[in-house]
Amino acid sequence: MPAEKEFIALLNQHQKIIYKVCNLYMQSHTDREDLFQEITLQAWKAFGKFRGDARFSTWLYRVALNTAITYFRKEKKNIVFTTNELPEQSMGPQDPIEMQTKAMYAAIANLSRIDKAIVMLYLEDYSYNEISEVVGITPNHIAVKMNRIKAKLKEHTQKHLATV
Amino acid sequence: MELDDLKNKLNQQLETDHLLRSEADIAALLKKKAHSVLSKIKRSLWFEIIFCFAFTALLVYVGFASKYQSLRIYAGSFSVIMLLITGVFFFLLKRINQAGSNNLPIRENLQSIVILMDEFIRRYMQFCIALLPVCTIFSAALQMHEKETIVEIDTFLSKIRPAQSQKLLITLLYLVISFVGLYYLSKWYLKKLYGNFVDQLKGYIRELEENEKE
């Protein structure tokens, strides 16, 4: 089946996109694995409509974010903490950059699902025009929203660092 | 430090915690079952369609096999109604397949899911609520025109011997209790299955649109 082979090869090259979305939207390792499976399946179902007029990575971000935003399942009870969200008491002395990154990561985790999608694309260096194409609102509103998100993240990060 | 200063670090961190999958692993994932809400609705619609076909077959059998004329008309009419309902389910399934693809922009995708789910919930509710009075009135009308005596009903009535006013009261009570019960049960069931999810999606759309108005 050539379409399936083509899809698998493309997804194999871009699978880090799905990992990033899973890490951003799910807390436990098991939930991330489940979301990875769901995104892969939804991407495969939508692959027939991928016409190649956009980059595959942009198309995959769109599918992955749509799936993550509309994905609702009961949280699994056996949450396994990964290095990304280790409880604070288990953290030893760290360098300031590492601590800042962890604080920022925690602040991003507290954002709404929509804001997380915007941050995700911003971190990938997408322009406001490109972000607006994925999100479906105008570039001006993406800019307004991004300024607010940045302010929110700064405030949360400072609070987080003050408590450490 | 701000978001821009930590871009690379955050990107690195987001890429961790996963082993890279091989092409064979990805191929195996494609054989698994999807868990999205639209997939859940599709499965539920297929279940309803299969149930409709099985029930239609039963009604056709009763329509031919029963010795009571009223039961034959009842079963015959409802087998036609069941086929019409099956057509509605197929139509909904087709719409979900057309609109439920995740490659739309986020806002458009949310809106299309909400429209579809609202329509599904509304149709399901209308169907449940309409069924009770239609069945009751239709069966009562047919019962009145039945020429043969239905032994089981006559035996039951001869045991309790209700007065005409009591019969009317019991029928009314039955109708009111069944109607209220069915209404709230269907509402609770649909809210539990899909309502909370739809509310959350509407919240995301509001979040996107609030931003637009400013």
Boltz contact constraints between the chains, C-beta under 6 A:
constraints:
  - contact:
      token1: [A, 8]
      token2: [B, 23]
      max_distance: 6.0
  - contact:
      token1: [A, 8]
      token2: [B, 26]
      max_distance: 6.0
  - contact:
      token1: [A, 8]
      token2: [B, 27]
      max_distance: 6.0
  - contact:
      token1: [A, 11]
      token2: [B, 26]
      max_distance: 6.0
  - contact:
      token1: [A, 12]
      token2: [B, 23]
      max_distance: 6.0
  - contact:
      token1: [A, 16]
      token2: [B, 15]
      max_distance: 6.0
  - contact:
      token1: [A, 19]
      token2: [B, 15]
      max_distance: 6.0
  - contact:
      token1: [A, 19]
      token2: [B, 18]
      max_distance: 6.0
  - contact:
      token1: [A, 20]
      token2: [B, 14]
      max_distance: 6.0
  - contact:
      token1: [A, 23]
      token2: [B, 14]
      max_distance: 6.0
  - contact:
      token1: [A, 37]
      token2: [B, 29]
      max_distance: 6.0
  - contact:
      token1: [A, 37]
      token2: [B, 32]
      max_distance: 6.0
  - contact:
      token1: [A, 38]
      token2: [B, 35]
      max_distance: 6.0
  - contact:
      token1: [A, 40]
      token2: [B, 29]
      max_distance: 6.0
  - contact:
      token1: [A, 41]
      token2: [B, 34]
      max_distance: 6.0
  - contact:
      token1: [A, 42]
      token2: [B, 102]
      max_distance: 6.0
  - contact:
      token1: [A, 44]
      token2: [B, 30]
      max_distance: 6.0
  - contact:
      token1: [A, 46]
      token2: [B, 101]
      max_distance: 6.0
  - contact:
      token1: [A, 46]
      token2: [B, 102]
      max_distance: 6.0
  - contact:
      token1: [A, 46]
      token2: [B, 103]
      max_distance: 6.0
  - contact:
      token1: [A, 49]
      token2: [B, 101]
      max_distance: 6.0
  - contact:
      token1: [A, 49]
      token2: [B, 103]
      max_distance: 6.0
  - contact:
      token1: [A, 62]
      token2: [B, 103]
      max_distance: 6.0
  - contact:
      token1: [A, 63]
      token2: [B, 102]
      max_distance: 6.0
  - contact:
      token1: [A, 63]
      token2: [B, 103]
      max_distance: 6.0
  - contact:
      token1: [A, 66]
      token2: [B, 102]
      max_distance: 6.0
  - contact:
      token1: [A, 66]
      token2: [B, 106]
      max_distance: 6.0
  - contact:
      token1: [A, 66]
      token2: [B, 109]
      max_distance: 6.0
  - contact:
      token1: [A, 67]
      token2: [B, 102]
      max_distance: 6.0
  - contact:
      token1: [A, 72]
      token2: [B, 197]
      max_distance: 6.0
  - contact:
      token1: [A, 82]
      token2: [B, 17]
      max_distance: 6.0
  - contact:
      token1: [A, 84]
      token2: [B, 17]
      max_distance: 6.0
  - contact:
      token1: [A, 100]
      token2: [B, 1]
      max_distance: 6.0
  - contact:
      token1: [A, 101]
      token2: [B, 6]
      max_distance: 6.0
  - contact:
      token1: [A, 101]
      token2: [B, 9]
      max_distance: 6.0
  - contact:
      token1: [A, 104]
      token2: [B, 6]
      max_distance: 6.0
  - contact:
      token1: [A, 114]
      token2: [B, 204]
      max_distance: 6.0
  - contact:
      token1: [A, 114]
      token2: [B, 207]
      max_distance: 6.0
  - contact:
      token1: [A, 123]
      token2: [B, 7]
      max_distance: 6.0
  - contact:
      token1: [A, 123]
      token2: [B, 10]
      max_distance: 6.0
  - contact:
      token1: [A, 123]
      token2: [B, 11]
      max_distance: 6.0
  - contact:
      token1: [A, 135]
      token2: [B, 106]
      max_distance: 6.0
  - contact:
      token1: [A, 136]
      token2: [B, 105]
      max_distance: 6.0
  - contact:
      token1: [A, 136]
      token2: [B, 106]
      max_distance: 6.0
  - contact:
      token1: [A, 136]
      token2: [B, 107]
      max_distance: 6.0
  - contact:
      token1: [A, 136]
      token2: [B, 108]
      max_distance: 6.0
  - contact:
      token1: [A, 137]
      token2: [B, 208]
      max_distance: 6.0
  - contact:
      token1: [A, 137]
      token2: [B, 212]
      max_distance: 6.0
  - contact:
      token1: [A, 141]
      token2: [B, 211]
      max_distance: 6.0
  - contact:
      token1: [A, 141]
      token2: [B, 212]
      max_distance: 6.0
  - contact:
      token1: [A, 145]
      token2: [B, 211]
      max_distance: 6.0
  - contact:
      token1: [A, 150]
      token2: [B, 3]
      max_distance: 6.0
  - contact:
      token1: [A, 153]
      token2: [B, 3]
      max_distance: 6.0
